[in-house]
Amino acid sequence: MNIKITIDRFEGEKAVLKTEDNQSIVWPKDKLPANAHESMVLNFNILNDTETEKDKKELAKEILNEILDVDDK
């Protein structure tokens, strides 16, 4: 999913971003491009990272098994 977001304004170390449907998002200024300025349009690409999700679930399972002293053999 690709979303177009406009930099509305800066407030200290934060940027207030506006979506096309006028929703506001507060974002760290240092996580924007170096040349970021008010009214700049950004493209946010949102992806589902299933591999990372799978890895985190496996790690959680391993930790729980260790806590519960379950032998996974």
BELZI-V734524 format. One record per residue. N is the residue number from 1. PHI is phi in degrees with one decimal (NA if undefined). PSI is psi in whole degrees, -180 to 180 (NA if undefined). D_CENTER is the distance of its C-alpha to the mean C-alpha in Angstrom with 2 decimals. Layout:
BEGIN
N_PHI_PSI_D_CENTER + N_PHI_PSI_D_CENTER
END
This chain:
BEGIN
1_NA_131_13.26 + 2_-113.1_129_13.39 + 3_-123.5_131_13.03 + 4_-89.5_129_15.04 + 5_-130.8_139_14.10 + 6_-109.1_137_16.72 + 7_-74.3_114_16.70 + 8_-81.9_-48_19.04 + 9_-166.7_168_19.84 + 10_-111.7_140_19.19 + 11_-131.0_93_19.89 + 12_64.9_-123_20.50 + 13_-91.3_8_17.48 + 14_-114.4_153_15.11 + 15_-117.1_140_14.80 + 16_-101.1_118_15.23 + 17_-105.5_146_13.92 + 18_-119.7_133_15.79 + 19_-83.4_173_15.19 + 20_-63.3_-25_18.34 + 21_-98.0_22_19.23 + 22_68.9_23_19.14 + 23_-81.6_146_16.23 + 24_-101.5_142_14.90 + 25_-131.1_129_11.48 + 26_-94.4_127_11.83 + 27_-133.6_143_9.86 + 28_-62.0_131_11.24 + 29_-61.0_-35_14.00 + 30_-75.0_-3_13.96 + 31_-100.1_11_10.60 + 32_-104.3_164_12.54 + 33_-57.1_150_15.42 + 34_-57.1_-33_18.52 + 35_-94.5_19_20.56 + 36_-61.3_140_18.31 + 37_-148.3_162_20.63 + 38_-57.4_141_21.09 + 39_78.7_0_21.39 + 40_-68.2_136_19.49 + 41_-96.4_130_17.82 + 42_-115.9_150_14.51 + 43_-107.5_119_13.39 + 44_-101.7_127_9.82 + 45_-108.8_118_10.07 + 46_-107.4_122_8.31 + 47_-125.7_152_9.94 + 48_-87.8_120_11.00 + 49_-99.4_80_11.33 + 50_-65.7_-32_14.58 + 51_-65.8_-45_15.94 + 52_-65.1_-41_13.45 + 53_-60.2_-44_13.82 + 54_-62.8_-44_17.55 + 55_-62.5_-41_17.71 + 56_-66.5_-39_16.17 + 57_-64.7_-42_18.65 + 58_-64.3_-42_21.44 + 59_-62.9_-44_20.82 + 60_-61.1_-40_20.88 + 61_-63.3_-44_24.05 + 62_-62.3_-42_25.64 + 63_-64.8_-45_25.06 + 64_-62.1_-43_26.52 + 65_-61.4_-39_29.41 + 66_-67.3_-43_30.14 + 67_-62.0_-43_30.13 + 68_-84.8_1_32.33 + 69_55.8_46_34.41 + 70_-95.0_129_34.16 + 71_-89.2_117_35.55 + 72_-89.9_37_33.55 + 73_-103.6_NA_36.55
END
